[in-house]
Amino acid sequence: MQKLVYLSNSRDYSEQGNINENKYFKEINGLLEQGWKVAHLTPNVVEIDNNQNPTQRESFAVFVLLEKDEEK
């Protein structure tokens, strides 16, 4: 069985805390704990127009293909 997951991490430099508590990573961490395995990653860095949002410094988006053996 395969599942496609989209992750987006738009962060500014003032964000504090544990990266694993980030809402974008909680879902994929839960799937990995359920036995899903990463089969393929397609990462992209998205350029930010600092004139529109000067506090945002980076945006990273990735499509993650997960696989898991089908349970009988």
PyMOL Python script that loads the backbone (N, CA, C, O; Angstrom):
from pymol import cmd

cmd.read_pdbstr("""\
ATOM      1  N   MET A   1       0.854  -1.158   0.000  1.00  0.00           N
ATOM      2  CA  MET A   1       0.000   0.000   0.000  1.00  0.00           C
ATOM      3  C   MET A   1       0.910   1.234   0.000  1.00  0.00           C
ATOM      4  O   MET A   1       1.958   1.245   0.645  1.00  0.00           O
ATOM      5  N   GLN A   2       0.491   2.269  -0.732  1.00  0.00           N
ATOM      6  CA  GLN A   2       1.263   3.505  -0.772  1.00  0.00           C
ATOM      7  C   GLN A   2       0.393   4.684  -0.360  1.00  0.00           C
ATOM      8  O   GLN A   2      -0.828   4.665  -0.519  1.00  0.00           O
ATOM      9  N   LYS A   3       1.045   5.704   0.169  1.00  0.00           N
ATOM     10  CA  LYS A   3       0.357   6.918   0.585  1.00  0.00           C
ATOM     11  C   LYS A   3       1.263   8.090   0.256  1.00  0.00           C
ATOM     12  O   LYS A   3       2.462   8.047   0.528  1.00  0.00           O
ATOM     13  N   LEU A   4       0.693   9.142  -0.333  1.00  0.00           N
ATOM     14  CA  LEU A   4       1.444  10.348  -0.640  1.00  0.00           C
ATOM     15  C   LEU A   4       1.118  11.401   0.404  1.00  0.00           C
ATOM     16  O   LEU A   4      -0.049  11.713   0.638  1.00  0.00           O
ATOM     17  N   VAL A   5       2.150  11.947   1.029  1.00  0.00           N
ATOM     18  CA  VAL A   5       1.976  12.950   2.074  1.00  0.00           C
ATOM     19  C   VAL A   5       2.693  14.213   1.642  1.00  0.00           C
ATOM     20  O   VAL A   5       3.819  14.153   1.148  1.00  0.00           O
ATOM     21  N   TYR A   6       2.055  15.345   1.822  1.00  0.00           N
ATOM     22  CA  TYR A   6       2.662  16.638   1.509  1.00  0.00           C
ATOM     23  C   TYR A   6       3.041  17.316   2.809  1.00  0.00           C
ATOM     24  O   TYR A   6       2.213  17.470   3.707  1.00  0.00           O
ATOM     25  N   LEU A   7       4.285  17.715   2.902  1.00  0.00           N
ATOM     26  CA  LEU A   7       4.764  18.443   4.078  1.00  0.00           C
ATOM     27  C   LEU A   7       5.178  19.835   3.662  1.00  0.00           C
ATOM     28  O   LEU A   7       5.831  20.009   2.633  1.00  0.00           O
ATOM     29  N   SER A   8       4.810  20.818   4.440  1.00  0.00           N
ATOM     30  CA  SER A   8       5.244  22.178   4.188  1.00  0.00           C
ATOM     31  C   SER A   8       5.717  22.756   5.506  1.00  0.00           C
ATOM     32  O   SER A   8       5.016  22.675   6.515  1.00  0.00           O
ATOM     33  N   ASN A   9       6.895  23.333   5.498  1.00  0.00           N
ATOM     34  CA  ASN A   9       7.454  23.902   6.713  1.00  0.00           C
ATOM     35  C   ASN A   9       7.826  25.345   6.441  1.00  0.00           C
ATOM     36  O   ASN A   9       8.932  25.634   5.985  1.00  0.00           O
ATOM     37  N   SER A  10       6.909  26.241   6.718  1.00  0.00           N
ATOM     38  CA  SER A  10       7.190  27.671   6.603  1.00  0.00           C
ATOM     39  C   SER A  10       7.485  28.171   8.002  1.00  0.00           C
ATOM     40  O   SER A  10       6.609  28.174   8.867  1.00  0.00           O
ATOM     41  N   ARG A  11       8.708  28.591   8.220  1.00  0.00           N
ATOM     42  CA  ARG A  11       9.138  28.984   9.564  1.00  0.00           C
ATOM     43  C   ARG A  11       9.825  30.343   9.508  1.00  0.00           C
ATOM     44  O   ARG A  11      10.454  30.686   8.506  1.00  0.00           O
ATOM     45  N   ASP A  12       9.707  31.099  10.564  1.00  0.00           N
ATOM     46  CA  ASP A  12      10.549  32.278  10.661  1.00  0.00           C
ATOM     47  C   ASP A  12      11.577  32.020  11.759  1.00  0.00           C
ATOM     48  O   ASP A  12      11.444  31.072  12.533  1.00  0.00           O
ATOM     49  N   TYR A  13      12.577  32.847  11.820  1.00  0.00           N
ATOM     50  CA  TYR A  13      13.686  32.589  12.740  1.00  0.00           C
ATOM     51  C   TYR A  13      13.311  32.759  14.204  1.00  0.00           C
ATOM     52  O   TYR A  13      14.083  32.369  15.080  1.00  0.00           O
ATOM     53  N   SER A  14      12.151  33.331  14.491  1.00  0.00           N
ATOM     54  CA  SER A  14      11.757  33.510  15.885  1.00  0.00           C
ATOM     55  C   SER A  14      11.013  32.293  16.443  1.00  0.00           C
ATOM     56  O   SER A  14      10.737  32.244  17.641  1.00  0.00           O
ATOM     57  N   GLU A  15      10.683  31.311  15.596  1.00  0.00           N
ATOM     58  CA  GLU A  15       9.953  30.136  16.074  1.00  0.00           C
ATOM     59  C   GLU A  15      10.821  29.349  17.050  1.00  0.00           C
ATOM     60  O   GLU A  15      11.993  29.077  16.790  1.00  0.00           O
ATOM     61  N   GLN A  16      10.230  28.999  18.153  1.00  0.00           N
ATOM     62  CA  GLN A  16      10.938  28.260  19.197  1.00  0.00           C
ATOM     63  C   GLN A  16      10.267  26.912  19.400  1.00  0.00           C
ATOM     64  O   GLN A  16       9.127  26.707  18.983  1.00  0.00           O
ATOM     65  N   GLY A  17      10.966  26.012  20.031  1.00  0.00           N
ATOM     66  CA  GLY A  17      10.355  24.746  20.409  1.00  0.00           C
ATOM     67  C   GLY A  17      10.928  23.568  19.662  1.00  0.00           C
ATOM     68  O   GLY A  17      11.832  23.700  18.838  1.00  0.00           O
ATOM     69  N   ASN A  18      10.381  22.418  19.971  1.00  0.00           N
ATOM     70  CA  ASN A  18      10.806  21.144  19.411  1.00  0.00           C
ATOM     71  C   ASN A  18      10.265  20.999  17.996  1.00  0.00           C
ATOM     72  O   ASN A  18       9.055  21.083  17.787  1.00  0.00           O
ATOM     73  N   ILE A  19      11.136  20.785  17.029  1.00  0.00           N
ATOM     74  CA  ILE A  19      10.714  20.653  15.637  1.00  0.00           C
ATOM     75  C   ILE A  19       9.726  19.511  15.458  1.00  0.00           C
ATOM     76  O   ILE A  19       8.881  19.579  14.565  1.00  0.00           O
ATOM     77  N   ASN A  20       9.800  18.467  16.272  1.00  0.00           N
ATOM     78  CA  ASN A  20       8.888  17.335  16.158  1.00  0.00           C
ATOM     79  C   ASN A  20       7.478  17.655  16.645  1.00  0.00           C
ATOM     80  O   ASN A  20       6.559  16.865  16.431  1.00  0.00           O
ATOM     81  N   GLU A  21       7.299  18.794  17.293  1.00  0.00           N
ATOM     82  CA  GLU A  21       5.972  19.232  17.706  1.00  0.00           C
ATOM     83  C   GLU A  21       5.330  20.118  16.644  1.00  0.00           C
ATOM     84  O   GLU A  21       4.180  20.532  16.791  1.00  0.00           O
ATOM     85  N   ASN A  22       6.064  20.409  15.580  1.00  0.00           N
ATOM     86  CA  ASN A  22       5.540  21.196  14.483  1.00  0.00           C
ATOM     87  C   ASN A  22       4.358  20.456  13.862  1.00  0.00           C
ATOM     88  O   ASN A  22       4.435  19.247  13.646  1.00  0.00           O
ATOM     89  N   LYS A  23       3.260  21.169  13.570  1.00  0.00           N
ATOM     90  CA  LYS A  23       2.045  20.517  13.069  1.00  0.00           C
ATOM     91  C   LYS A  23       2.280  19.751  11.773  1.00  0.00           C
ATOM     92  O   LYS A  23       1.591  18.768  11.502  1.00  0.00           O
ATOM     93  N   TYR A  24       3.242  20.188  10.974  1.00  0.00           N
ATOM     94  CA  TYR A  24       3.495  19.509   9.705  1.00  0.00           C
ATOM     95  C   TYR A  24       4.216  18.175   9.892  1.00  0.00           C
ATOM     96  O   TYR A  24       4.088  17.279   9.057  1.00  0.00           O
ATOM     97  N   PHE A  25       4.962  18.041  10.969  1.00  0.00           N
ATOM     98  CA  PHE A  25       5.721  16.824  11.191  1.00  0.00           C
ATOM     99  C   PHE A  25       5.000  15.825  12.083  1.00  0.00           C
ATOM    100  O   PHE A  25       5.320  14.637  12.054  1.00  0.00           O
ATOM    101  N   LYS A  26       4.038  16.277  12.873  1.00  0.00           N
ATOM    102  CA  LYS A  26       3.321  15.363  13.764  1.00  0.00           C
ATOM    103  C   LYS A  26       2.639  14.235  12.993  1.00  0.00           C
ATOM    104  O   LYS A  26       2.704  13.074  13.398  1.00  0.00           O
ATOM    105  N   GLU A  27       1.981  14.580  11.874  1.00  0.00           N
ATOM    106  CA  GLU A  27       1.264  13.558  11.110  1.00  0.00           C
ATOM    107  C   GLU A  27       2.217  12.515  10.547  1.00  0.00           C
ATOM    108  O   GLU A  27       1.971  11.316  10.683  1.00  0.00           O
ATOM    109  N   ILE A  28       3.296  12.951   9.921  1.00  0.00           N
ATOM    110  CA  ILE A  28       4.214  11.980   9.321  1.00  0.00           C
ATOM    111  C   ILE A  28       4.939  11.172  10.387  1.00  0.00           C
ATOM    112  O   ILE A  28       5.205   9.989  10.176  1.00  0.00           O
ATOM    113  N   ASN A  29       5.266  11.773  11.521  1.00  0.00           N
ATOM    114  CA  ASN A  29       5.883  11.010  12.609  1.00  0.00           C
ATOM    115  C   ASN A  29       4.930   9.925  13.105  1.00  0.00           C
ATOM    116  O   ASN A  29       5.363   8.815  13.415  1.00  0.00           O
ATOM    117  N   GLY A  30       3.642  10.238  13.180  1.00  0.00           N
ATOM    118  CA  GLY A  30       2.651   9.245  13.594  1.00  0.00           C
ATOM    119  C   GLY A  30       2.569   8.084  12.615  1.00  0.00           C
ATOM    120  O   GLY A  30       2.476   6.926  13.024  1.00  0.00           O
ATOM    121  N   LEU A  31       2.602   8.395  11.311  1.00  0.00           N
ATOM    122  CA  LEU A  31       2.567   7.334  10.310  1.00  0.00           C
ATOM    123  C   LEU A  31       3.811   6.457  10.377  1.00  0.00           C
ATOM    124  O   LEU A  31       3.721   5.237  10.241  1.00  0.00           O
ATOM    125  N   LEU A  32       4.965   7.072  10.585  1.00  0.00           N
ATOM    126  CA  LEU A  32       6.201   6.295  10.696  1.00  0.00           C
ATOM    127  C   LEU A  32       6.147   5.370  11.906  1.00  0.00           C
ATOM    128  O   LEU A  32       6.648   4.247  11.851  1.00  0.00           O
ATOM    129  N   GLU A  33       5.537   5.837  13.003  1.00  0.00           N
ATOM    130  CA  GLU A  33       5.395   4.996  14.192  1.00  0.00           C
ATOM    131  C   GLU A  33       4.437   3.832  13.957  1.00  0.00           C
ATOM    132  O   GLU A  33       4.521   2.808  14.635  1.00  0.00           O
ATOM    133  N   GLN A  34       3.520   3.989  12.991  1.00  0.00           N
ATOM    134  CA  GLN A  34       2.566   2.926  12.660  1.00  0.00           C
ATOM    135  C   GLN A  34       3.154   1.909  11.686  1.00  0.00           C
ATOM    136  O   GLN A  34       2.467   0.966  11.292  1.00  0.00           O
ATOM    137  N   GLY A  35       4.405   2.085  11.294  1.00  0.00           N
ATOM    138  CA  GLY A  35       5.053   1.105  10.436  1.00  0.00           C
ATOM    139  C   GLY A  35       5.218   1.516   8.985  1.00  0.00           C
ATOM    140  O   GLY A  35       5.743   0.741   8.186  1.00  0.00           O
ATOM    141  N   TRP A  36       4.781   2.718   8.624  1.00  0.00           N
ATOM    142  CA  TRP A  36       4.993   3.206   7.265  1.00  0.00           C
ATOM    143  C   TRP A  36       6.473   3.491   7.075  1.00  0.00           C
ATOM    144  O   TRP A  36       7.153   3.910   8.011  1.00  0.00           O
ATOM    145  N   LYS A  37       6.974   3.267   5.867  1.00  0.00           N
ATOM    146  CA  LYS A  37       8.383   3.511   5.520  1.00  0.00           C
ATOM    147  C   LYS A  37       8.439   4.540   4.398  1.00  0.00           C
ATOM    148  O   LYS A  37       7.580   4.547   3.516  1.00  0.00           O
ATOM    149  N   VAL A  38       9.443   5.405   4.428  1.00  0.00           N
ATOM    150  CA  VAL A  38       9.638   6.395   3.376  1.00  0.00           C
ATOM    151  C   VAL A  38      10.210   5.693   2.151  1.00  0.00           C
ATOM    152  O   VAL A  38      11.279   5.086   2.222  1.00  0.00           O
ATOM    153  N   ALA A  39       9.498   5.776   1.026  1.00  0.00           N
ATOM    154  CA  ALA A  39       9.947   5.163  -0.219  1.00  0.00           C
ATOM    155  C   ALA A  39      10.636   6.183  -1.116  1.00  0.00           C
ATOM    156  O   ALA A  39      11.568   5.841  -1.843  1.00  0.00           O
ATOM    157  N   HIS A  40      10.184   7.436  -1.068  1.00  0.00           N
ATOM    158  CA  HIS A  40      10.748   8.456  -1.941  1.00  0.00           C
ATOM    159  C   HIS A  40      10.410   9.842  -1.398  1.00  0.00           C
ATOM    160  O   HIS A  40       9.330  10.057  -0.847  1.00  0.00           O
ATOM    161  N   LEU A  41      11.345  10.780  -1.558  1.00  0.00           N
ATOM    162  CA  LEU A  41      11.136  12.188  -1.193  1.00  0.00           C
ATOM    163  C   LEU A  41      11.362  13.063  -2.414  1.00  0.00           C
ATOM    164  O   LEU A  41      12.284  12.824  -3.194  1.00  0.00           O
ATOM    165  N   THR A  42      10.525  14.072  -2.579  1.00  0.00           N
ATOM    166  CA  THR A  42      10.723  15.069  -3.624  1.00  0.00           C
ATOM    167  C   THR A  42      10.734  16.432  -2.949  1.00  0.00           C
ATOM    168  O   THR A  42       9.678  17.042  -2.779  1.00  0.00           O
ATOM    169  N   PRO A  43      11.913  16.924  -2.558  1.00  0.00           N
ATOM    170  CA  PRO A  43      11.989  18.186  -1.825  1.00  0.00           C
ATOM    171  C   PRO A  43      12.030  19.402  -2.761  1.00  0.00           C
ATOM    172  O   PRO A  43      12.518  19.330  -3.889  1.00  0.00           O
ATOM    173  N   ASN A  44      11.505  20.509  -2.255  1.00  0.00           N
ATOM    174  CA  ASN A  44      11.527  21.785  -2.966  1.00  0.00           C
ATOM    175  C   ASN A  44      11.716  22.911  -1.965  1.00  0.00           C
ATOM    176  O   ASN A  44      11.101  22.909  -0.898  1.00  0.00           O
ATOM    177  N   VAL A  45      12.558  23.866  -2.303  1.00  0.00           N
ATOM    178  CA  VAL A  45      12.685  25.085  -1.515  1.00  0.00           C
ATOM    179  C   VAL A  45      11.911  26.164  -2.256  1.00  0.00           C
ATOM    180  O   VAL A  45      12.154  26.412  -3.437  1.00  0.00           O
ATOM    181  N   VAL A  46      10.989  26.797  -1.567  1.00  0.00           N
ATOM    182  CA  VAL A  46      10.127  27.802  -2.175  1.00  0.00           C
ATOM    183  C   VAL A  46      10.673  29.181  -1.828  1.00  0.00           C
ATOM    184  O   VAL A  46      10.872  29.503  -0.657  1.00  0.00           O
ATOM    185  N   GLU A  47      10.913  29.991  -2.854  1.00  0.00           N
ATOM    186  CA  GLU A  47      11.401  31.339  -2.611  1.00  0.00           C
ATOM    187  C   GLU A  47      10.286  32.196  -2.018  1.00  0.00           C
ATOM    188  O   GLU A  47       9.128  32.103  -2.426  1.00  0.00           O
ATOM    189  N   ILE A  48      10.654  33.025  -1.056  1.00  0.00           N
ATOM    190  CA  ILE A  48       9.700  33.893  -0.372  1.00  0.00           C
ATOM    191  C   ILE A  48       9.942  35.323  -0.818  1.00  0.00           C
ATOM    192  O   ILE A  48      11.083  35.780  -0.880  1.00  0.00           O
ATOM    193  N   ASP A  49       8.862  36.026  -1.129  1.00  0.00           N
ATOM    194  CA  ASP A  49       8.953  37.448  -1.446  1.00  0.00           C
ATOM    195  C   ASP A  49       8.972  38.211  -0.128  1.00  0.00           C
ATOM    196  O   ASP A  49       7.928  38.395   0.497  1.00  0.00           O
ATOM    197  N   ASN A  50      10.144  38.655   0.296  1.00  0.00           N
ATOM    198  CA  ASN A  50      10.275  39.320   1.596  1.00  0.00           C
ATOM    199  C   ASN A  50       9.539  40.656   1.664  1.00  0.00           C
ATOM    200  O   ASN A  50       9.366  41.204   2.752  1.00  0.00           O
ATOM    201  N   ASN A  51       9.107  41.187   0.530  1.00  0.00           N
ATOM    202  CA  ASN A  51       8.325  42.421   0.563  1.00  0.00           C
ATOM    203  C   ASN A  51       6.924  42.165   1.096  1.00  0.00           C
ATOM    204  O   ASN A  51       6.310  43.061   1.675  1.00  0.00           O
ATOM    205  N   GLN A  52       6.414  40.964   0.910  1.00  0.00           N
ATOM    206  CA  GLN A  52       5.075  40.631   1.396  1.00  0.00           C
ATOM    207  C   GLN A  52       5.092  40.144   2.844  1.00  0.00           C
ATOM    208  O   GLN A  52       4.172  40.450   3.602  1.00  0.00           O
ATOM    209  N   ASN A  53       6.095  39.409   3.234  1.00  0.00           N
ATOM    210  CA  ASN A  53       6.179  38.876   4.591  1.00  0.00           C
ATOM    211  C   ASN A  53       7.643  38.884   5.021  1.00  0.00           C
ATOM    212  O   ASN A  53       8.322  37.863   4.917  1.00  0.00           O
ATOM    213  N   PRO A  54       8.127  40.010   5.496  1.00  0.00           N
ATOM    214  CA  PRO A  54       9.562  40.117   5.808  1.00  0.00           C
ATOM    215  C   PRO A  54      10.029  39.256   6.982  1.00  0.00           C
ATOM    216  O   PRO A  54      11.235  39.077   7.154  1.00  0.00           O
ATOM    217  N   THR A  55       9.118  38.717   7.794  1.00  0.00           N
ATOM    218  CA  THR A  55       9.554  37.880   8.921  1.00  0.00           C
ATOM    219  C   THR A  55       9.780  36.437   8.497  1.00  0.00           C
ATOM    220  O   THR A  55      10.450  35.683   9.202  1.00  0.00           O
ATOM    221  N   GLN A  56       9.235  36.048   7.366  1.00  0.00           N
ATOM    222  CA  GLN A  56       9.369  34.664   6.909  1.00  0.00           C
ATOM    223  C   GLN A  56      10.652  34.537   6.101  1.00  0.00           C
ATOM    224  O   GLN A  56      10.851  35.273   5.134  1.00  0.00           O
ATOM    225  N   ARG A  57      11.513  33.622   6.482  1.00  0.00           N
ATOM    226  CA  ARG A  57      12.829  33.518   5.877  1.00  0.00           C
ATOM    227  C   ARG A  57      12.998  32.315   4.948  1.00  0.00           C
ATOM    228  O   ARG A  57      13.849  32.341   4.059  1.00  0.00           O
ATOM    229  N   GLU A  58      12.218  31.285   5.137  1.00  0.00           N
ATOM    230  CA  GLU A  58      12.391  30.090   4.332  1.00  0.00           C
ATOM    231  C   GLU A  58      11.070  29.343   4.242  1.00  0.00           C
ATOM    232  O   GLU A  58      10.208  29.471   5.112  1.00  0.00           O
ATOM    233  N   SER A  59      10.926  28.589   3.214  1.00  0.00           N
ATOM    234  CA  SER A  59       9.780  27.699   3.093  1.00  0.00           C
ATOM    235  C   SER A  59      10.268  26.436   2.400  1.00  0.00           C
ATOM    236  O   SER A  59      10.878  26.497   1.333  1.00  0.00           O
ATOM    237  N   PHE A  60       9.999  25.311   3.009  1.00  0.00           N
ATOM    238  CA  PHE A  60      10.442  24.031   2.478  1.00  0.00           C
ATOM    239  C   PHE A  60       9.209  23.162   2.293  1.00  0.00           C
ATOM    240  O   PHE A  60       8.418  22.995   3.221  1.00  0.00           O
ATOM    241  N   ALA A  61       9.046  22.615   1.116  1.00  0.00           N
ATOM    242  CA  ALA A  61       7.913  21.741   0.832  1.00  0.00           C
ATOM    243  C   ALA A  61       8.439  20.440   0.264  1.00  0.00           C
ATOM    244  O   ALA A  61       9.413  20.431  -0.489  1.00  0.00           O
ATOM    245  N   VAL A  62       7.800  19.352   0.621  1.00  0.00           N
ATOM    246  CA  VAL A  62       8.255  18.042   0.143  1.00  0.00           C
ATOM    247  C   VAL A  62       7.052  17.117  -0.025  1.00  0.00           C
ATOM    248  O   VAL A  62       6.134  17.100   0.795  1.00  0.00           O
ATOM    249  N   PHE A  63       7.086  16.352  -1.109  1.00  0.00           N
ATOM    250  CA  PHE A  63       6.132  15.263  -1.283  1.00  0.00           C
ATOM    251  C   PHE A  63       6.838  13.993  -0.821  1.00  0.00           C
ATOM    252  O   PHE A  63       7.949  13.695  -1.261  1.00  0.00           O
ATOM    253  N   VAL A  64       6.192  13.256   0.058  1.00  0.00           N
ATOM    254  CA  VAL A  64       6.775  12.048   0.632  1.00  0.00           C
ATOM    255  C   VAL A  64       5.896  10.862   0.240  1.00  0.00           C
ATOM    256  O   VAL A  64       4.699  10.841   0.528  1.00  0.00           O
ATOM    257  N   LEU A  65       6.498   9.891  -0.412  1.00  0.00           N
ATOM    258  CA  LEU A  65       5.787   8.666  -0.751  1.00  0.00           C
ATOM    259  C   LEU A  65       6.095   7.636   0.331  1.00  0.00           C
ATOM    260  O   LEU A  65       7.248   7.251   0.526  1.00  0.00           O
ATOM    261  N   LEU A  66       5.056   7.196   1.028  1.00  0.00           N
ATOM    262  CA  LEU A  66       5.196   6.205   2.096  1.00  0.00           C
ATOM    263  C   LEU A  66       4.682   4.866   1.604  1.00  0.00           C
ATOM    264  O   LEU A  66       3.766   4.804   0.783  1.00  0.00           O
ATOM    265  N   GLU A  67       5.268   3.808   2.103  1.00  0.00           N
ATOM    266  CA  GLU A  67       4.823   2.458   1.774  1.00  0.00           C
ATOM    267  C   GLU A  67       4.649   1.656   3.044  1.00  0.00           C
ATOM    268  O   GLU A  67       5.346   1.854   4.039  1.00  0.00           O
ATOM    269  N   LYS A  68       3.688   0.738   2.977  1.00  0.00           N
ATOM    270  CA  LYS A  68       3.458  -0.162   4.108  1.00  0.00           C
ATOM    271  C   LYS A  68       2.894  -1.459   3.542  1.00  0.00           C
ATOM    272  O   LYS A  68       2.028  -1.439   2.668  1.00  0.00           O
ATOM    273  N   ASP A  69       3.381  -2.568   4.035  1.00  0.00           N
ATOM    274  CA  ASP A  69       2.839  -3.876   3.619  1.00  0.00           C
ATOM    275  C   ASP A  69       1.381  -3.966   4.027  1.00  0.00           C
ATOM    276  O   ASP A  69       1.006  -3.562   5.128  1.00  0.00           O
ATOM    277  N   GLU A  70       0.567  -4.494   3.138  1.00  0.00           N
ATOM    278  CA  GLU A  70      -0.841  -4.650   3.436  1.00  0.00           C
ATOM    279  C   GLU A  70      -1.043  -5.749   4.468  1.00  0.00           C
ATOM    280  O   GLU A  70      -0.461  -6.830   4.376  1.00  0.00           O
ATOM    281  N   GLU A  71      -1.884  -5.446   5.454  1.00  0.00           N
ATOM    282  CA  GLU A  71      -2.174  -6.427   6.491  1.00  0.00           C
ATOM    283  C   GLU A  71      -3.259  -7.363   6.005  1.00  0.00           C
ATOM    284  O   GLU A  71      -4.217  -6.945   5.356  1.00  0.00           O
ATOM    285  N   LYS A  72      -3.097  -8.627   6.324  1.00  0.00           N
ATOM    286  CA  LYS A  72      -4.090  -9.636   5.867  1.00  0.00           C
ATOM    287  C   LYS A  72      -5.090  -9.931   6.930  1.00  0.00           C
ATOM    288  O   LYS A  72      -5.989 -10.746   6.723  1.00  0.00           O
TER     289      LYS A  72
END
""", "prot")
cmd.dss("prot")
cmd.show_as("cartoon", "prot")
cmd.util.cbc("prot")
cmd.orient("prot")
